[in-house]
Amino acid sequence: GDSVTQMEGPVTLSEEAFLTINCTYTATGYPSLFWYVQYPGEGLQLLLKATKADDKGSNKGFEATYRKETTSFHLEKGSVQVSDSAVYFCALSDPRSGGSNYKLTFGKGTLLTVNP
Amino acid sequence: GAGVSQTPSNKVTEKGKYVELRCDPISGHTALYWYRQSLGQGPEFLIYFQGTGAADDSGLPNDRFFAVRPEGSVSTLKIQRTERGDSAVYLCASSFGLRNTGELFFGEGSRLTVL
């Protein structure tokens, strides 16, 4: 079945450091790929997405590129801030669901802590 | 509020008891999802509603779990004869359904502890 493997945490960085959180996937067909973020005390929220190969999703300084050849969707940010401290989840949608059903398969999540 | 609302935020129960968890989606969202997140894991899909009907219940672990959405808005996840292994955070999400761009809007979850 479909699966997502993401970098184990926790990850601790200093402010303004470069961030990479690795994510690879296994899927039948061509899924859409997502990064969701969960800030402390809040629900999961979409950070960025890409729907086809070579697409780059970006938001709030974060970027991820859909790499079909390496089945990867690594999350990057050039300069992290304390406010980026959160849990980050990589996810894919099952293309066989069809229509409006965005049944997501999530990775285990990576806790990022950014220190001042 | 404008977001997805879930109640209760915390529920402690004893093994064998019946539990209901409620989800109030964002107004106008026709699609509603339930996910379960166990400690140290990512959310796992349980069930998807489009309107009033359960369009995909392939993630429900067994027949002790059931969910309804009778009027196409609020949904209730029902767990019978709870077991300790049911302890998890139950997440509800909603989206625009047929106009969905792939973004699900999640609530903060209901944390269930079965003693």
Interface residues (C-beta under 8 A of the other chain):
Chain A: V4 S32 F34 Y36 G41 E42 G43 L44 Q45 L46 K49 T51 F89 A91 S93 S97 G99 S100 N101 Y102 K103 L104 T105 F106 G107 K108 G109
Chain B: G3 V4 T30 A31 Y33 Y35 G40 Q41 G42 P43 E44 F45 Y48 Q50 A55 D56 G59 L91 A93 S95 F96 G97 L98 N100 G102 E103 L104 F105 F106 G107 E108 G109
